[in-house]
């Protein structure tokens, strides 16, 4: 039988302003300023929520979780004109 976890303890997706008018979307666990940070990087063709959504609740109990949408994925950085996977 699957274990039920509480609702995702992450805040809303927010954007961080970057140089050249770009921005980076990310989510961060709520009420976790005293915990060690844990950055979750998603895979190619995914978003943070798709890749890590099922583990946010469990990991947020132990860590300050930060989950960005990487460049070119989800709501990640888009305005850079010469973006490629290699970059």
N, C-alpha and C positions, 0 to 999 in steps of 0.2 A: 504494500500500500504506500502511495506517495505521501511524503510529509508536507503538510501545509505550512507555508511561511507567511509572515505578516506582509502587509503591503510594502512596496518598495520604499525604503527609507532614504530616498534621494530627493534632492530639491529639483525644481524645474530646470529645463535646459536653458543655459544662459550663454551669452556670447562675450568673448574677450576681444577687445579691439587690438589689432596687430598693425604693423607698418604697412604703408601703401594702400590703406583703406580696406584691408582684409580683416576677417574676424574668424575666431575659432569657437565652435559650439562645444559645450561640455556640460556634464552633470556632476554634482558633488554631493556626498552624503550629508545629511542634516545632523546638527548637534554633535560634531566630531572633532572639534578643534584640539582636543588633548590627545587624540590618537595618532599613531604613526601613519603617514600617508601611503597609499597604494594606488598607483596609476595603472588603469586597465586599458591596454591597447588592443583594438579589434583587428580582425583579419581582413584581407583583401576582399573588396566587394561587400563588406558588412558595415554595420554601424555599431556604436557602443551598446545601444539597447538590444539589438539583435544578437550580438555576440555574448554579452555579459548580463542581460536583464534577469535571468534566472538566478544569478549568484549575488546580485546587489545586496539583498537583505542579509544573507549569511555573512558576507565579507564586511558589511557596514557595522556589524556588531564588534568586530575586532580592529578595523582600520578606518581611516578617513579615506574614502573611496573617491577618486577623481577619474571620470570616464569621458575622454574627448571623442568627438567624431573627427577622424583624421582627414587631412586635405583630400578633397575630391570625393568624400564619402558622407552620406547623410547631410547634415547641415554644417559640415566642415568647411574649411577655407575654399572659396571659389574664385575670388576676383583675380588671382594671379594668372596672367595671360599665357605664360609658358609652362604651366604645370604639366608634369608627366610623372609616371610611377617611379622612374629613376630618381627624380628630384625629391 
